[in-house]
Amino acid sequence: MNESMKRYRMIDIGIFTALAIVSEMMGFFLHNRLSGAGYYISFGILLSVAAMIRWGRYGSLVYIIASVPMVFLATFRFRPAYWSIR
């Protein structure tokens, strides 16, 4: 594989990862803010499947990296008062 194709793959996976992170965080915050929200659809999974179809095993990095911020958000139950300096 030539250098330009490797660079294109990394840029493409980076864009997919950024979109997956944003969609996962938006889904998490909206699910917690909206009353009566029983479930939500994860668009991060859809983006990671599209990346895996395009790039094979390298595309699986999209969801692995996108799930890291969700681990911290779910663990700390992101509350602005918790993070404020006292």
GIURQUI-V103511 format. One record per backbone hydrogen bond with DSSP energy under -0.5 kcal/mol. NH is the residue of the N-H (numbers start at 1). CO is the residue of the C=O. E is the energy in kcal/mol with one decimal. If there is no record, write none. Layout:
NH,CO,E  NH,CO,E
This chain:
6,2,-1.7  7,3,-2.2  8,4,-2.3  9,5,-2.4  10,6,-2.1  11,7,-2.3  12,8,-2.7  13,9,-2.7  14,10,-2.1  15,11,-2.3  16,12,-2.4  17,13,-2.4  18,14,-2.5  19,15,-2.5  20,16,-2.3  21,17,-2.6  22,18,-2.3  23,19,-2.4  24,20,-2.4  25,21,-2.4  26,22,-2.5  27,23,-2.2  28,24,-2.2  29,25,-2.7  30,26,-2.7  31,27,-2.0  32,28,-1.8  33,29,-1.8  34,30,-2.4  37,34,-1.1  38,36,-1.0  43,41,-0.8  46,42,-0.9  47,43,-2.4  48,44,-2.2  49,45,-2.4  50,46,-2.1  51,47,-2.1  52,48,-2.3  53,49,-2.2  54,50,-1.9  55,51,-3.1  56,52,-1.9  58,55,-1.3  59,56,-1.1  60,57,-0.9  61,58,-1.3  62,59,-1.3  63,59,-0.5  64,60,-1.5  65,61,-2.6  66,62,-2.2  67,63,-1.6  68,64,-0.6  68,65,-0.7  69,65,-0.6  70,66,-0.6  71,67,-1.6  72,68,-1.5  73,69,-2.4  74,70,-2.6  75,71,-1.9  76,72,-2.5  77,73,-1.0  78,73,-1.1  82,79,-1.0  83,79,-1.1  84,80,-0.7
